[in-house]
């Protein structure tokens, strides 16, 4: 074999080796980042951000999150901790989200979060359990009896639901025990296991659904007394327009009517239900319009869409 040929084969072998090494490392990194993004604490952190009035007012509708950077660990006895940062893109703006969580008695809890906007502002993203230091153990926390399924606790503005639905399209949410109806003229923009989105052609209103899977059963029934009290306090302070305890089939939930700083009015329903495949499922339904006038015009339709939702 001539020297030139020998050198050529060595170079080709080296290139092939480093290419294979690069693909292997890339595959490992993709797997690590995928596992991190799909982890329970990361999913919980995104849920808190998606449901945060602060984020909704400044980011708009959460449209996308980047790969999270950080770590989480679980220890014996059901403890653990997690910290993440990730880029976030909303319908109005983008930024970077930082979140800390901890695990106690086998259950993850959101501790604190911060949203760094692209314009330099830093916004706190509080959660239902965010407070200085760790809260008392879950088992020792006082628990109030939850309202019975179907019971009503409400205040402020209610959501009309008197539209004629006779010609509406029936929709089954893929791989979910959820069905609902939308007007036949509305367009389906997204319909997958985790997300659903429908809008009229003129985009004067919207119905968006997001599902988060906890892969274990969480005691969500005990959340509602505190959530109702929080909504009542927000109504007194003028931070929301109205609220109501509202269950959709087997999903226990709470409806809030919110008006953001940019004038956009949104009905936000947040609920929970158990699924034998996914454990506890957190479901958020957003029904809104760009302006208060658009919302008033579409309110009966939006309310009737919500009334049609059934979680089996």
TIDOKE-529831 format. One record per residue (C-alpha): residue number from 1; residue in one letter; x, y negated, z negated. Coordinates in pm, 1 decimal, m for minus. Each point is the difference from the previous one (the first is absolute). Example, Ala and Ser with C-alpha at 12.3 -4.5 7.8 and 13.67 -1.06 7.14 Angstrom:
BEGIN
  num  residu         u         v         w
    1       A    1230.0     450.0    m780.0
    2       S     137.0    m344.0      66.0
This chain:
BEGIN
  num  residu         u         v         w
    1       X       0.0       0.0       0.0
    2       X     137.3    m341.1      94.9
    3       X      67.5    m252.6    m276.0
    4       X    m261.9    m238.4     140.1
    5       X    m270.3     266.3     m10.1
    6       X      96.5     101.8    m354.2
    7       X     m26.3    m357.9    m121.6
    8       X    m334.5     m42.0     176.3
    9       X    m149.7     304.1    m174.9
   10       X     130.8    m114.5    m338.3
   11       X    m160.0    m341.7      52.1
   12       X    m329.3     156.7     108.3
   13       X       2.9     233.4    m300.3
   14       X      67.3    m292.4    m233.2
   15       X    m280.9    m205.0     154.0
   16       X    m240.2     293.7     m31.2
   17       X     105.0      54.1    m362.7
   18       X     m55.2    m360.8    m101.3
   19       X    m327.4     m15.4     193.2
   20       X    m125.3     308.8    m182.2
   21       X     123.0    m142.9    m330.1
   22       X    m180.5    m327.4      69.0
   23       X    m324.0     180.1      84.5
   24       X      27.8     210.2    m315.6
   25       X      61.4    m301.6    m221.8
   26       X    m280.5    m189.4     174.6
   27       X    m238.0     289.5     m60.0
   28       X      94.7      18.4    m366.7
   29       X     m47.1    m375.6     m43.8
   30       X    m337.5      13.0     175.7
   31       X    m111.6     283.2    m229.2
   32       X     114.4    m190.4    m311.4
   33       X    m174.6    m322.0     102.8
   34       X    m313.4     191.5     101.1
   35       X     m13.6     177.5    m335.2
   36       X      49.5    m335.0    m175.7
   37       X    m278.3    m169.9     197.8
   38       X    m242.6     287.6     m53.3
   39       X      78.0      34.2    m371.2
   40       X    m279.6     m58.7    m248.4
   41       X     154.0    m310.5    m165.6
   42       X      70.9    m163.5     337.4
   43       X    m357.2      65.0     114.8
   44       X    m132.4    m141.9    m328.1
   45       X     216.3    m312.4      36.6
   46       X    m139.6     m59.7     350.8
   47       X    m357.2      50.0    m127.2
   48       X      52.1    m264.2    m270.6
   49       X     135.6    m244.0     258.7
   50       X    m284.5      70.7     243.2
   51       X    m261.4     m65.4    m270.4
   52       X     174.7    m305.8    m147.2
   53       X    m189.5    m330.4      47.0
   54       X     337.5    m179.4      m3.3
   55       X     126.0     210.5     291.0
   56       X    m330.0     m29.7     189.3
   57       X       8.8    m379.3     m32.0
   58       X     361.8     m37.9     112.2
   59       X      62.6     298.0     230.1
   60       X    m350.0      51.2     132.6
   61       X    m101.8     357.4      76.5
   62       X     293.0     233.4     m62.6
   63       X      83.5     145.4     340.9
   64       X     333.0     177.4     m43.0
   65       X     269.0      85.3    m252.8
   66       X     362.1      79.6      79.0
   67       X     202.0     292.1    m128.7
   68       X      37.2     m38.4    m378.6
   69       X     348.3     m34.0    m146.4
   70       X      50.4     109.7    m358.4
   71       X     m43.0     312.4    m207.1
   72       X    m228.7     193.0    m226.8
   73       X      66.1     272.3    m251.0
   74       X    m203.7     234.7    m216.0
   75       X     115.8     143.8    m327.6
   76       X    m112.7     273.3    m231.7
   77       X    m308.9     m71.0    m205.7
   78       X    m175.0    m183.9     284.0
   79       X     206.9    m321.3     m12.7
   80       X     172.7    m180.7     283.5
   81       X      68.2    m334.9     165.7
   82       X       5.6    m152.3     347.3
   83       X     107.5    m324.2     167.1
   84       X     m53.7     m92.7     364.1
   85       X      47.7    m286.0     243.1
   86       X    m157.7      m5.2     344.6
   87       X     m81.9    m243.9     277.5
   88       X    m371.4     m75.4      41.7
   89       X    m196.6    m146.5     288.2
   90       X    m341.8    m158.0     m41.0
   91       X    m245.2    m158.2     241.5
   92       X     114.1    m348.7    m113.1
   93       X     362.2      33.6    m107.7
   94       X     279.4     241.3     m87.6
   95       X     231.9      46.4    m296.3
   96       X     179.6     246.3    m224.3
   97       X    m163.0     191.3    m282.1
   98       X     172.3     120.8    m318.9
   99       X    m177.9     237.4    m239.5
  100       X      83.4     188.8    m319.8
  101       X    m195.6     295.7    m133.9
  102       X      34.1     251.0    m279.1
  103       X    m132.7     349.9     m65.7
  104       X    m152.8     101.5    m331.9
  105       X    m162.3     332.2     m89.3
  106       X      26.1      99.8     366.0
  107       X    m187.9    m306.6     132.2
  108       X     156.7    m288.6     191.2
  109       X     m78.8    m357.6    m107.3
  110       X      69.9    m327.9     177.1
  111       X     208.9    m227.6    m224.1
  112       X      91.3    m316.0     192.3
  113       X      47.2    m136.2     349.3
  114       X     115.3    m303.9     191.4
  115       X     m64.1    m120.4     354.7
  116       X     271.3    m207.3     168.8
  117       X    m162.5    m191.8     284.1
  118       X     187.1     m82.2     320.4
  119       X     m31.3    m370.8     m85.1
  120       X     194.2      51.9    m325.2
  121       X    m285.9      15.5    m250.6
  122       X      13.5     265.5    m272.9
  123       X    m340.6     130.0    m115.4
  124       X     m73.5     233.7    m289.9
  125       X    m217.7     298.7      88.8
  126       X    m162.6     106.3    m327.2
  127       X    m161.4     339.2     m39.8
  128       X    m266.3     134.3    m235.6
  129       X     274.8     126.2    m231.2
  130       X     265.1    m269.0      51.7
  131       X     105.7    m148.6    m331.7
  132       X     327.7     m74.0    m180.0
  133       X     171.6     326.1     m83.4
  134       X    m167.7     336.5      30.0
  135       X    m360.5      32.8    m112.0
  136       X     m93.3     240.5    m279.2
  137       X     m18.6     367.0      96.8
  138       X    m300.4      85.6     209.9
  139       X    m125.5     253.0    m251.7
  140       X      m4.6    m265.2    m275.6
  141       X    m162.4    m276.2     205.3
  142       X    m357.8     m79.6    m100.5
  143       X    m244.4     138.9     250.6
  144       X    m349.4    m138.8      49.8
  145       X    m274.9     218.0     141.6
  146       X     m34.5     m68.7     373.9
  147       X    m333.6    m108.1     142.6
  148       X    m204.8     292.0     120.2
  149       X      28.0      67.3     375.5
  150       X    m244.6    m221.7     184.6
  151       X     m32.5    m249.1    m285.8
  152       X       8.3    m371.7      80.7
  153       X     213.7    m275.6    m146.2
  154       X       6.3    m314.2     209.9
  155       X      35.6    m375.1       5.7
  156       X       8.8    m286.2     248.5
  157       X     m61.9      37.7     371.2
  158       X    m141.4     326.0     131.9
  159       X      51.7     151.7     344.8
  160       X    m300.6       8.6     233.6
  161       X     m63.5     330.9     178.9
  162       X    m323.3     m46.7     194.5
  163       X     123.7      46.7     358.6
  164       X    m182.6     236.0     235.1
  165       X     224.3     308.0      28.8
  166       X    m223.4     212.9     222.8
  167       X     229.7     m19.1     304.4
  168       X     332.0      15.3    m184.1
  169       X     281.0     247.0      64.3
  170       X      67.0     269.4    m257.6
  171       X     369.0      46.4     m81.3
  172       X     173.9     286.9    m181.1
  173       X     333.9     m99.1    m154.7
  174       X     256.6     261.1     118.2
  175       X     116.9     247.0    m263.9
  176       X    m202.3    m183.3    m265.2
  177       X    m338.2      76.6    m159.9
  178       X    m118.0    m346.4     109.1
  179       X    m262.9    m111.2     251.3
  180       X    m138.9    m343.2      87.1
  181       X    m180.5    m197.1     270.0
  182       X     106.6    m302.7     205.4
  183       X    m185.1    m202.8     264.6
  184       X      16.6     164.6     342.2
  185       X     169.5    m311.3     143.9
  186       X     290.0      10.7    m246.4
  187       X     334.2     131.2     121.2
  188       X     206.9     266.9    m174.2
  189       X     354.5    m134.3     m39.4
  190       X     132.3     267.4    m234.9
  191       X    m134.8     324.7    m145.2
  192       X     250.9     236.8    m162.1
  193       X      22.5     181.2    m332.6
  194       X     127.2    m301.7    m194.2
  195       X    m152.5    m292.3     191.4
  196       X    m312.6    m110.4     182.0
  197       X     m69.9    m329.1     176.3
  198       X    m300.8    m124.3     198.7
  199       X     m75.1    m348.1     136.5
  200       X    m244.7    m163.9     241.4
  201       X     142.3    m109.1     334.7
  202       X      16.9    m365.5    m103.6
  203       X     186.5      98.2    m321.0
  204       X    m238.9    m212.1    m204.1
  205       X     m12.6     266.1    m273.7
  206       X     177.3     317.5    m103.3
  207       X     m31.2     325.9    m191.9
  208       X     331.2     150.5    m115.0
  209       X      51.8     307.0    m217.4
  210       X     316.4     127.0    m167.3
  211       X      47.8     325.4    m192.0
  212       X     283.8      87.3    m239.2
  213       X      58.4     354.1    m129.6
  214       X     145.6      51.0    m347.0
  215       X      48.0     380.0      33.7
  216       X    m118.1      46.0    m355.8
  217       X    m307.2     m81.6    m205.7
  218       X      11.6    m334.9    m178.1
  219       X    m252.4    m114.1    m264.6
  220       X    m155.6    m267.4     218.7
  221       X    m335.6       8.4    m182.6
  222       X     160.4    m183.3    m293.1
  223       X     110.0    m289.7     223.5
  224       X    m344.6    m142.6      67.7
  225       X     m78.9    m172.2    m332.5
  226       X     320.6    m203.6      27.1
  227       X     m49.3     m61.7     375.3
  228       X    m353.5    m128.6     m59.8
  229       X     120.8    m226.9    m279.9
  230       X     279.8    m130.0     222.3
  231       X    m248.6     m78.9     278.4
  232       X    m233.1    m173.5    m245.3
  233       X     287.5    m217.5    m122.9
  234       X     103.2     m80.9     358.1
  235       X    m356.4    m103.2      79.6
  236       X      m7.3    m233.3    m301.1
  237       X     325.8    m159.9     114.6
  238       X    m134.4     m41.2     353.7
  239       X     259.3     237.7     147.5
  240       X    m262.0     224.0     166.3
  241       X    m353.5     m60.7     124.2
  242       X    m159.6     313.7    m143.3
  243       X      44.8     361.7    m104.7
  244       X    m201.2     316.7     m50.2
  245       X      57.0     354.5    m114.1
  246       X     m84.2     208.5     306.5
  247       X      40.5     374.4      57.8
  248       X       4.5     150.6     349.3
  249       X     m94.0     365.0     m20.4
  250       X     244.3     172.3    m233.5
  251       X     241.5    m295.4      11.0
  252       X     m17.7    m231.4    m300.3
  253       X      68.7    m357.8     101.7
  254       X      m8.6    m373.5     m52.9
  255       X     m94.8    m266.9     255.5
  256       X     139.9    m354.2     m10.0
  257       X     m83.9    m292.0     227.9
  258       X     309.9    m213.6      34.0
  259       X      80.6    m328.6     169.3
  260       X     365.4     m55.7      80.4
  261       X     185.6    m328.2       4.4
  262       X     m25.4     m18.8     380.3
  263       X    m379.4      22.4     m23.1
  264       X     m30.7     361.0     114.2
  265       X    m277.7     183.4    m184.4
  266       X      43.1     372.4     m63.2
  267       X    m201.5     271.2    m170.8
  268       X     246.0     244.8    m157.4
  269       X    m121.6     337.9    m122.3
  270       X     249.1     210.3    m196.8
  271       X     m86.8     353.1    m106.2
  272       X     136.9     337.0    m104.5
  273       X    m104.8     359.1      50.6
  274       X     147.2     346.3     m43.2
  275       X      92.9     226.9     288.6
  276       X     120.6     356.5     m47.4
  277       X     270.0     m51.2     267.0
  278       X     132.8    m341.1    m100.9
  279       X     m82.0     m38.6    m369.3
  280       X    m134.3    m347.6     m71.2
  281       X     m61.0    m217.3     306.0
  282       X      m2.0    m380.3     m24.5
  283       X    m220.1    m157.5     266.6
  284       X      m7.6    m370.7      89.4
  285       X    m257.2    m144.5     240.4
  286       X      37.1    m356.6     127.5
  287       X    m296.3    m171.5     168.8
  288       X      52.6    m359.4     101.8
  289       X       8.2    m283.3     251.5
  290       X     244.2    m280.9      87.8
  291       X    m213.8    m284.3    m141.4
  292       X    m280.3     m35.8    m257.8
  293       X    m238.6     m83.0     286.4
  294       X      97.8     320.0     183.9
  295       X     m43.2     198.3    m320.8
  296       X    m348.2    m143.4     m60.8
  297       X     m97.3      90.8     356.0
  298       X     135.8     356.0     m24.5
  299       X     m82.7      66.2    m366.0
  300       X    m309.0     214.9      58.3
  301       X     195.2     218.3     245.5
  302       X     302.7      28.4    m229.0
  303       X    m218.5      86.7    m298.5
  304       X    m187.6     260.3     202.8
  305       X     328.9     160.9     110.3
  306       X      98.4      31.7    m364.7
  307       X    m342.8     140.4     m91.4
  308       X      43.0     265.9     269.8
  309       X     327.9     132.9    m144.0
  310       X     m36.4     343.3    m157.8
  311       X     280.7     185.6    m178.1
  312       X    m110.4     365.2     m14.3
